[in-house]
Amino acid sequence: MIPGKFILVDDDPINNQLCKFNLKKIYPDAEVLCFELPGKGLQSLKSVEPLDDPEKYICVLLDINMPEMTGWEFLDQFSLFDTNLKDRMKIFIVSSSIDPMDVKKAQDHPLVVNYITKPISKDMMIGFQEV
């Protein structure tokens, strides 16, 4: 499976724009949406249209440390979404935190595919195809 759409939820606008720029170079046909406010990101996920291609998924890149709502709180609210909606998405935690407890919590979380330390390398972005 490959990503057909990316949803970035990160309060850092510079990181969002850098990620968007690099993702569009690797996945030129994928839509990339950026949300600096986690609440707006959640709203977007609730109304996201299914992708036409069953071989594609929606890739959510989620920061942990944000002022309005943490990534963990975001995941708590996302867990209440309809199962069919959740099944179309894969969530990656993307954080500058190297705290082993954050890494462990992400690895143990049933909705999280992987924990990625910022900045996201080109190899990591290419790796979204292998999920």
Helices and strands as residue ranges (DSSP letters): E 2-9, H 13-26, E 31-35, H 38-46, E 56-62, H 71-78, H 83-87, E 89-95, H 100-108, E 112-117, H 122-127, G 128-130
